[in-house]
Amino acid sequence: EATRKLAAALGQAGWLRYLAPAGEGGALQAIDVRSLCLIRETLAFHSGVADCAFAIQGLGSAPITLFGDAALRKRYLPGMMAGEHLGAFALSEPDSGSDVANLTTAARREGDAYVLNGTKTWISNAGIADHYIVFARTGAAGDARGLAAFVVDAANPGVSVTQQLEIIAPHAIGTVVFNNCRVDAKALLGQPGDGFKIAMSTLDIFRATVGAAALGFARRALHETIARIGAREVF
């Protein structure tokens, strides 16, 4: 799988260390959006798959970096920065995309665990991720204050990838279903009700990098166009 190979290469080269602060083994004292933008612009110029691998590692690690306790950070971040452990960000649903407050995946507390039920779609790294950051409802429907975020291992019983979506870009993206998926309460990020804040805090870091990646793609398109114009024979 190209994504896994590229993530490993990015880890070996130290690029993934920019996704965490120095206290967690990262490259800088804090996550620096400008650095992430420069990295994504560069990667996008050379390889869309490499850019996606980097971005999804960021989305799959930032919630843990920002809101995970010491045990979760120790368990997941080293492998992610090494590119040996792939993450994914499971927010979008068939009937809920940008309108995060209306997501319907539910998390029910049962003793020392939560039981998750619901469907996520358009999830990059679906089927190849080692864990998913899953946003689910613990409170009233339609209330942004009723969301929570969990770190769910892909190998957890009750997690299944039911569909691989066909897109032009050559990376894994699909639908993930959680069917009575039981996760330890220690997998909760922050507190119940923090889910919306966690989602927005993560996206706030990476929104600017989307523009940087687009610039990289545009630069590559211009580069290819100039090369084609200079070599093309007409008439």
C-alpha positions as CSV (number, residue, x, y, z in Angstrom):
1,E,0.0,0.0,0.0
2,A,1.5,3.3,-1.2
3,T,0.1,5.3,1.7
4,R,1.8,3.1,4.3
5,K,5.1,3.1,2.5
6,L,5.1,6.9,2.2
7,A,4.1,7.4,5.8
8,A,7.0,5.2,6.8
9,A,9.4,7.2,4.6
10,L,8.0,10.5,6.0
11,G,8.6,9.1,9.5
12,Q,12.2,8.0,8.8
13,A,13.0,11.4,7.3
14,G,11.6,13.2,10.4
15,W,8.8,15.1,8.7
16,L,6.1,13.6,10.9
17,R,7.8,15.0,14.0
18,Y,6.3,18.4,13.0
19,L,2.9,17.0,13.9
20,A,3.7,17.0,17.7
21,P,5.4,19.3,20.1
22,A,8.9,18.7,21.5
23,G,7.5,17.4,24.8
24,E,6.1,14.5,22.8
25,G,9.2,14.0,20.7
26,G,8.2,16.5,18.1
27,A,10.5,18.8,16.0
28,L,9.4,22.1,17.6
29,Q,8.3,23.4,20.9
30,A,4.7,23.6,19.6
31,I,2.8,22.6,16.5
32,D,3.6,25.3,14.0
33,V,1.0,25.8,11.3
34,R,3.5,27.7,9.0
35,S,5.8,24.7,9.1
36,L,2.9,22.3,8.3
37,C,1.9,24.6,5.4
38,L,5.4,24.5,3.9
39,I,5.6,20.7,4.3
40,R,2.2,20.2,2.6
41,E,3.0,22.6,-0.3
42,T,6.3,20.7,-0.9
43,L,4.7,17.3,-0.7
44,A,1.7,18.2,-2.9
45,F,4.1,19.4,-5.6
46,H,5.8,16.0,-5.7
47,S,3.1,13.5,-4.7
48,G,-0.6,13.8,-3.8
49,V,-0.5,10.5,-2.0
50,A,2.4,11.7,0.2
51,D,0.6,14.9,1.0
52,C,-2.5,13.0,2.0
53,A,-0.5,10.6,4.1
54,F,1.0,13.5,6.0
55,A,-2.3,15.3,6.4
56,I,-4.2,12.3,7.7
57,Q,-1.4,11.5,10.1
58,G,-1.9,15.0,11.4
59,L,-5.7,14.7,11.7
60,G,-5.3,11.3,13.4
61,S,-2.7,12.5,15.9
62,A,-3.7,16.1,16.7
63,P,-6.7,15.2,18.9
64,I,-4.5,12.9,20.9
65,T,-1.8,15.5,21.2
66,L,-4.2,18.3,22.2
67,F,-6.7,16.4,24.4
68,G,-5.3,12.9,25.2
69,D,-4.0,12.0,28.6
70,A,-0.4,10.9,29.1
71,A,-1.3,7.2,28.6
72,L,-2.9,7.8,25.2
73,R,-0.1,10.1,24.0
74,K,2.5,7.5,25.0
75,R,0.6,4.7,23.4
76,Y,-0.1,6.3,20.0
77,L,2.2,9.2,19.2
78,P,5.6,7.6,18.9
79,G,4.3,5.1,16.3
80,M,2.5,7.8,14.4
81,M,5.6,10.1,14.2
82,A,7.6,7.1,13.1
83,G,5.1,6.5,10.3
84,E,4.6,2.9,11.6
85,H,1.1,3.5,12.9
86,L,-1.6,5.1,10.7
87,G,-4.4,7.1,12.0
88,A,-7.7,8.4,10.6
89,F,-10.3,11.1,11.5
90,A,-13.8,9.8,11.5
91,L,-16.2,12.7,11.6
92,S,-18.3,12.8,8.4
93,E,-21.5,10.7,8.2
94,P,-23.9,9.9,5.3
95,D,-26.2,12.7,6.5
96,S,-23.8,14.9,8.4
97,G,-20.7,16.5,6.9
98,S,-19.9,20.2,7.7
99,D,-22.9,20.3,10.0
100,V,-21.0,18.5,12.8
101,A,-23.6,19.2,15.5
102,N,-26.1,16.9,13.7
103,L,-24.0,13.8,13.6
104,T,-25.9,10.7,14.8
105,T,-23.2,8.1,15.7
106,A,-24.0,7.3,19.4
107,A,-21.8,6.4,22.3
108,R,-23.6,4.8,25.3
109,R,-21.9,4.5,28.6
110,E,-21.8,1.0,30.1
111,G,-19.8,0.7,33.2
112,D,-16.2,1.3,32.5
113,A,-16.7,1.4,28.7
114,Y,-18.6,3.1,25.9
115,V,-20.6,1.3,23.2
116,L,-20.5,3.0,19.8
117,N,-23.1,2.5,17.1
118,G,-23.2,4.4,13.8
119,T,-21.7,5.0,10.3
120,K,-18.9,7.3,9.2
121,T,-18.1,7.9,5.5
122,W,-15.6,9.7,3.3
123,I,-13.0,8.6,5.8
124,S,-9.4,8.8,4.5
125,N,-7.3,5.8,5.4
126,A,-10.4,3.7,5.9
127,G,-9.3,0.1,5.9
128,I,-5.6,0.8,6.4
129,A,-5.7,2.9,9.5
130,D,-4.6,1.4,12.8
131,H,-6.9,3.6,14.8
132,Y,-9.8,6.0,14.2
133,I,-10.6,9.3,16.0
134,V,-14.3,8.8,16.3
135,F,-16.8,11.5,17.1
136,A,-20.0,10.3,18.6
137,R,-23.0,11.6,20.5
138,T,-23.3,11.2,24.2
139,G,-25.9,13.9,24.7
140,A,-29.1,15.3,23.1
141,A,-29.6,15.1,19.4
142,G,-28.6,18.3,17.5
143,D,-26.7,19.7,20.4
144,A,-23.0,20.5,19.7
145,R,-22.4,20.2,23.4
146,G,-23.5,16.6,23.4
147,L,-20.5,15.2,21.4
148,A,-17.5,13.2,22.5
149,A,-14.3,12.0,20.8
150,F,-12.7,8.5,21.2
151,V,-9.6,6.8,20.0
152,V,-10.8,3.5,18.6
153,D,-8.4,0.8,17.4
154,A,-9.2,-0.6,14.0
155,A,-8.8,-4.1,15.3
156,N,-11.5,-3.5,17.9
157,P,-14.5,-5.9,17.5
158,G,-17.4,-4.0,16.0
159,V,-15.3,-1.9,13.6
160,S,-15.8,-2.7,10.0
161,V,-15.1,-1.0,6.6
162,T,-18.1,-1.7,4.5
163,Q,-17.2,0.3,1.4
164,Q,-14.2,1.6,-0.4
165,L,-15.1,4.7,-2.4
166,E,-13.8,5.3,-5.9
167,I,-12.1,8.7,-6.3
168,I,-9.5,10.1,-8.7
169,A,-6.9,10.5,-6.1
170,P,-5.1,7.2,-5.4
171,H,-5.6,6.9,-1.7
172,A,-7.8,4.7,0.5
173,I,-11.2,6.4,1.5
174,G,-14.3,4.6,2.5
175,T,-17.2,3.9,4.9
176,V,-16.6,2.7,8.4
177,V,-19.4,1.1,10.5
178,F,-19.4,0.8,14.3
179,N,-21.7,-1.9,15.5
180,N,-21.9,-2.3,19.2
181,C,-18.2,-1.4,19.3
182,R,-17.1,-1.4,22.9
183,V,-14.2,0.9,23.9
184,D,-12.6,1.5,27.2
185,A,-13.7,4.7,28.9
186,K,-10.0,5.6,29.0
187,A,-10.1,6.0,25.2
188,L,-12.3,9.1,25.6
189,L,-10.4,12.3,24.6
190,G,-11.0,15.1,27.1
191,Q,-14.5,14.9,28.7
192,P,-17.9,14.0,27.4
193,G,-19.2,17.1,25.6
194,D,-15.7,18.1,24.4
195,G,-16.2,16.4,21.0
196,F,-17.2,19.6,19.0
197,K,-14.3,21.5,20.6
198,I,-11.8,18.7,19.7
199,A,-13.0,18.5,16.1
200,M,-12.8,22.3,15.6
201,S,-9.5,22.6,17.3
202,T,-8.0,20.0,15.1
203,L,-9.5,21.4,11.9
204,D,-8.4,24.9,12.8
205,I,-4.8,23.7,12.7
206,F,-5.1,22.0,9.3
207,R,-7.5,24.3,7.4
208,A,-4.7,26.6,6.4
209,T,-2.6,23.7,5.2
210,V,-5.3,22.7,2.7
211,G,-4.6,26.0,0.9
212,A,-0.9,25.3,1.1
213,A,-1.4,21.9,-0.5
214,A,-3.6,23.5,-3.2
215,L,-0.7,25.9,-3.9
216,G,1.7,22.9,-4.3
217,F,-0.7,21.2,-6.8
218,A,-1.1,24.5,-8.7
219,R,2.7,24.9,-8.9
220,R,3.1,21.4,-10.2
221,A,0.4,22.0,-12.8
222,L,2.2,25.1,-14.0
223,H,5.5,23.2,-14.1
224,E,3.9,20.4,-16.2
225,T,2.2,23.0,-18.5
226,I,5.4,24.9,-19.2
227,A,7.3,21.6,-19.9
228,R,4.6,20.5,-22.2
229,I,4.4,23.8,-24.1
230,G,8.2,23.8,-24.5
231,A,8.3,20.3,-25.9
232,R,5.1,20.1,-28.0
233,E,5.4,20.2,-31.8
234,V,2.5,21.7,-33.7
235,F,1.7,22.0,-37.4
